[in-house]
Amino acid sequence: MRAVLAAGVVALIVAAGVAYAVTRNGRKDGSEARGATAAGCAPVAGAGLVALSDDKRVARADNILPVIRRDGVVAAVVQQLDLVSTALDTRELAGLNRRIEADHAAPADVAQEFAAANRLTKKVDLRITYGLTIGTTGLPEQQVVAHLYRISLEAAGYRTTVSTLADHAALHAALTSGSVTLAPEYTGSYAAFLNDRARGEPNRFAAPEFVAQSLAYRGGELGLSFGLASPAAAQDVFAVSKAFADKYHVTSLDEFARACSGTATVLGGPAECPAGYPCRQSLADVYALRAGACTELPDRGPAARAALTGGTVSLALISSSDPAFA
């Protein structure tokens, strides 16, 4: 069965070393950012976020992708999963996340609403009676997609069960052992995960053609195949507050680097941001962006959103499927 990947699903990842001042809970560690000698752009509080375009592709793309055990790959299964992949885009995925976060809606209920509105519940008489187990982690976004798979497959006559695993490693183990038949995953992250396990070391290179090859090769070794990668992506993006974008006239990372490289600029990101992908090292190397400080944030969601709108950081790493982008 063919593995279909959306064109350009993964961007180039490049890392370079630059010393940053790091803050934890608002405290700097005292080290100065090498090269951050210009004025920079101080944070600006205000409602709304703007995701900056990443023309040089610092962050890898993470489009939603059905991973299927090869013994579960039949045309009818792939057809029903492809219906889900094509029905979703990134803005709609952000909207589903907003329903969960703002309305405290259950992922299964959110999936049912979306499926009904997008004709994923339309019955297909394939006279199929055997069962499939769909895996997911506890991530609500991933659970919604798993339930969309369930609804689409049940419309074709499959009996399905959704099984929640502890994390992505446990989900992968369940796929390879056969305790689950299929699962939603993320293109770039899953390719990196498979290569890390195979090579025993982190792999930071993720050009689109490399990801396609990695998934086909590494997945094939494990008896895995793939459906159609969705346009919907839950990948790292760098965002600013709308008030910041309006004040400094920035819509892209390239514009941000030219206008805001300097000591007043505060970068926000997870614990690995000061030294890791795709944060300060990639920004410094690819965009020549220097910031005066790097503030550690506990997540790429609510904490990043609050730091941006509250005027704590100038630029933050956040998910493209965050409810703010719905």
LOKOLMI-602249 format. One line per 5 residues: for each residue x, y, z of C-alpha. Coordinates in pm, whole numbers, plus 50000, padded with zeros to 5 digits. Layout:
<pts>
X Y Z  ...
</pts>
This chain:
<pts>
50000 50000 50000  50135 50340 49906  50248 50593 50163  50127 50940 50069  50290 51249 50218
50177 51606 50163  50430 51804 49961  50669 52006 50169  50545 51876 50503  50875 51917 50681
51107 52214 50696  51484 52236 50727  51622 52234 51080  51955 52399 51140  52125 52448 51477
52399 52691 51580  52541 52796 51914  52491 53142 52062  52499 53239 52430  52176 53385 52564
52073 53536 52892  51826 53288 53036  51543 53371 53275  51343 53133 53486  51036 53276 53656
51150 53620 53541  51508 53594 53671  51808 53623 53438  52111 53404 53485  52343 53700 53431
52499 53595 53100  52470 53839 52812  52364 53744 52462  52659 53745 52227  52589 53984 51942
52272 54134 52095  52407 54490 52106  52134 54678 51918  51828 54820 52091  51594 54535 52005
51217 54535 52057  51069 54521 52405  50755 54310 52460  50418 54474 52391  50108 54356 52577
49779 54320 52394  49511 54074 52290  49553 53851 51987  49854 53675 51839  50026 53684 51501
50221 53379 51383  50526 53503 51193  50595 53343 50857  50907 53127 50851  51030 53158 50492
51367 53000 50574  51195 52708 50743  51354 52697 51086  51088 52468 51232  50997 52131 51089
50642 52081 50970  50426 51844 51171  50122 51757 50964  49879 51502 51102  49942 51162 50949
49764 50826 50985  50011 50552 51081  49878 50205 51001  50008 49859 51072  50074 49695 50739
49845 49404 50826  49564 49656 50874  49620 49838 50546  49335 49774 50306  49194 50017 50053
48876 50077 50253  49070 50171 50569  49298 50412 50386  49002 50563 50201  48820 50645 50525
49131 50787 50690  49205 51000 50385  48858 51153 50419  48956 51278 50764  49294 51406 50644
49140 51612 50364  48858 51748 50584  49099 51912 50830  49325 52215 50796  49533 52397 51056
49278 52668 51131  49003 52410 51180  49232 52208 51406  49291 52521 51614  48915 52566 51631
48868 52214 51763  49132 52284 52027  48950 52603 52122  48626 52406 52174  48810 52175 52412
48990 52449 52601  48727 52722 52618  48414 52509 52643  48567 52214 52826  48417 51987 52563
48521 51623 52548  48741 51531 52249  48491 51262 52141  48207 51518 52138  48415 51773 51947
48501 51505 51691  48136 51406 51652  48032 51766 51584  48305 51815 51325  48235 51480 51160
47865 51556 51124  47935 51900 50976  48184 51755 50727  47993 51446 50614  48234 51203 50777
47936 51018 50923  47794 50933 50581  47738 50559 50564  47936 50354 50316  47805 50002 50261
48125 49799 50242  47985 49497 50433  48282 49501 50669  48251 49335 51008  48600 49304 51160
48737 49535 51427  49018 49790 51448  49188 49947 51750  49285 50313 51715  49562 50441 51939
49621 50789 52078  49800 50963 52363  49628 51179 52623  49686 51489 52410  49334 51625 52348
49413 51731 51992  49536 51383 51905  49234 51231 52076  49000 51438 51857  49170 51306 51543
49160 50948 51674  48785 50984 51727  48747 51130 51377  48919 50818 51247  48680 50610 51456
48372 50786 51323  48484 50764 50961  48573 50396 50991  48249 50311 51170  48059 50477 50884
48221 50214 50660  48110 49932 50887  48423 49874 51095  48393 49798 51465  48642 50026 51641
48793 50088 51981  48998 50394 52083  49284 50309 52319  49470 50586 52506  49842 50529 52569
50069 50712 52811  50284 50892 52553  50417 50878 52198  50673 50610 52285  50402 50387 52432
50184 50452 52128  50467 50351 51896  50524 50034 52099  50154 49950 52073  50163 49998 51696
50464 49776 51647  50337 49508 51884  49997 49497 51718  49788 49599 52019  49666 49894 51813
49606 49894 51439  49645 50259 51355  49699 50601 51510  49729 50969 51424  50086 51098 51442
50283 51404 51328  50504 51382 51018  50828 51551 51121  50820 51442 51484  50743 51081 51401
51018 51066 51138  51265 51207 51391  51141 50960 51655  51191 50661 51424  51539 50777 51326
51640 50852 51683  51546 50498 51785  51716 50339 51486  52038 50540 51509  52056 50585 51883
52115 50957 51850  51904 51267 51785  51854 51355 51420  51798 51725 51352  51790 51716 50973
51435 51701 50845  51409 51813 50483  51076 51712 50325  51228 51445 50105  51425 51309 50401
51109 51277 50609  50925 51095 50332  51218 50858 50290  51258 50807 50664  50894 50726 50717
50887 50484 50426  51218 50316 50519  51206 50315 50899  50833 50253 50906  50868 49974 50652
51125 49800 50873  50865 49795 51150  50571 49685 50937  50412 50030 50929  50252 50220 50643
50097 50564 50614  49785 50729 50483  49749 51077 50342  49918 51355 50540  49662 51619 50629
49703 51991 50554  49634 52032 50927  49960 52092 51111  50045 52117 51479  50399 52243 51444
50621 52494 51617  50573 52853 51505  50708 53178 51644  50444 53433 51737  50416 53789 51867
50123 53980 52014  49912 54164 51759  50002 54490 51932  50371 54403 51892  50326 54322 51522
50143 54651 51467  50399 54859 51657  50709 54713 51494  50552 54625 51155  50661 54262 51153
50484 53972 50985  50776 53734 50930  51080 53606 51117  51298 53774 50857  51138 54113 50931
51158 54045 51304  51530 53969 51285  51603 54288 51090  51394 54511 51314  51428 54351 51657
51765 54181 51699  51898 54342 52017  51909 54360 52393  51547 54464 52459  51411 54159 52279
51296 53875 52503  51254 53527 52356  51017 53279 52524  51022 52904 52491  51038 52567 52668
51329 52449 52882  51533 52340 52581  51493 52678 52408  51817 52840 52531  52026 52564 52375
51804 52355 52154  51599 52316 51838  51413 52500 51705  51462 52795 51930  51755 53029 51981
52022 52826 51800  51818 52798 51483  51705 53160 51495  52062 53280 51542  52204 53069 51263
51927 53096 51005  51800 53451 51071  52097 53607 51255  51852 53694 51532  52001 53786 51871
51786 53849 52177  51881 54004 52510  51718 53729 52717  51543 53394 52687  51260 53324 52929
51169 52965 53005  50798 52889 52962  50633 52568 53084  50449 52496 52759  50391 52598 52398
50024 52671 52467  49855 52871 52745  50183 52981 52904  50327 53105 52574  49998 53278 52492
49988 53451 52831  50352 53562 52808  50290 53723 52469  49958 53893 52544  50077 53992 52892
50389 54165 52758  50643 53933 52923  50817 53820 52604  50863 53971 52258  50861 53643 52064
50753 53296 52175  50745 52943 52044  50385 52818 52022  50188 52553 51836  50033 52641 51500
49714 52467 51620  49683 52680 51934  49327 52806 51995  49454 53162 51947  49483 53094 51573
49128 52963 51525
</pts>
